[in-house]
Amino acid sequence: MRYDAITLFPDMFDALSAHGVTGRAHQMGLWRLKCWNPRDFTHDVHRTVDDRPYGGGPGMVMMAGPLEKAVRAAQQDRGDDAPVVLLSPTGQGFNQGLAQEWAAGSGAILVCGRYEGVDQRFIKRCVTHEVSLGDFVLSGGELPAMVMMDSVVRLLPGALNDAESARQDSFNAALTGLLDSPHYTRPEIYENEAVPAELLSGHHARIARWRRDQSLALTLGRRPDLLERAREQGLLSKHDEAFLAGLSQ
Ligand SMILES: Nc1nonc1C(=O)NC1CCNCC1
């Protein structure tokens, strides 16, 4: 899995390649990252990568030339036809499904915009996908790129140790489209509040049922849209539906 980041701030990506699960996976060679700075593809003394918007308006726009040269250099270096993904609020929404789809691939070239945006002619010539982290405006595409890479890398075989991957596979309600159930750890009593008895029972079926019911209740309350999607995808059992019906009475 190789990612190429087109970015004015390559140092930001140390957060991913040097720490935690993604850092360990990087150390293990499960994924690679190479950054390309558009400033290195300029030829003027000021190394200009942005300019004022035609038609007026606030802020600056990233110029097409340095961006395209950086993308072409990354493509040449990769030698494949990897997707060229522009991180942008106007893109397709990122979610776990897209993370799983990307984890089955060989990586991508991630274009991290800054300023007000990027020249549309660069998008038309080079970009294959526009993807959004969510409906909010950030200062740059680097954080969305890192969030997306994190969600993909942790799905790669070997990235999580056995305990982590067991949790990832069997209990992670997020993978089934529901919100995750609450978590508890020692001490058993904290500020006079005890851990739910079901979790102390040692009865795995009861524990799984309790967790599933908690996920269903949380999802119904906070993200009914996700619950409906899980229902449409046939992910809710008769027991799930009976539990939900009981909540609505
Ligand atoms: N939300 C977002 N999901 O992906 N990118 C997002 C974003 O806000 N990008 C900024 C938009 C303004 N120009 C600088 C980049």
PDBQT file of the ligand as one rigid body, heavy atoms in Angstrom, charges set to zero:
ROOT
HETATM    1  N1  LIG A 301     -13.919  19.064   4.955  1.00  0.00    +0.000 N 
HETATM    2  C1  LIG A 301     -12.926  18.601   4.136  1.00  0.00    +0.000 A 
HETATM    3  N2  LIG A 301     -12.802  17.308   3.741  1.00  0.00    +0.000 NA
HETATM    4  O1  LIG A 301     -11.725  17.229   2.955  1.00  0.00    +0.000 OA
HETATM    5  N3  LIG A 301     -11.111  18.444   2.821  1.00  0.00    +0.000 NA
HETATM    6  C2  LIG A 301     -11.841  19.309   3.556  1.00  0.00    +0.000 A 
HETATM    7  C3  LIG A 301     -11.540  20.750   3.700  1.00  0.00    +0.000 C 
HETATM    8  O2  LIG A 301     -12.161  21.443   4.477  1.00  0.00    +0.000 OA
HETATM    9  N4  LIG A 301     -10.555  21.217   2.910  1.00  0.00    +0.000 N 
HETATM   10  C4  LIG A 301     -10.180  22.642   2.907  1.00  0.00    +0.000 C 
HETATM   11  C5  LIG A 301     -11.203  23.437   2.125  1.00  0.00    +0.000 C 
HETATM   12  C6  LIG A 301     -10.736  24.865   2.009  1.00  0.00    +0.000 C 
HETATM   13  N5  LIG A 301      -9.412  24.918   1.389  1.00  0.00    +0.000 N 
HETATM   14  C7  LIG A 301      -8.418  24.209   2.168  1.00  0.00    +0.000 C 
HETATM   15  C8  LIG A 301      -8.802  22.748   2.290  1.00  0.00    +0.000 C 
ENDROOT
TORSDOF 0
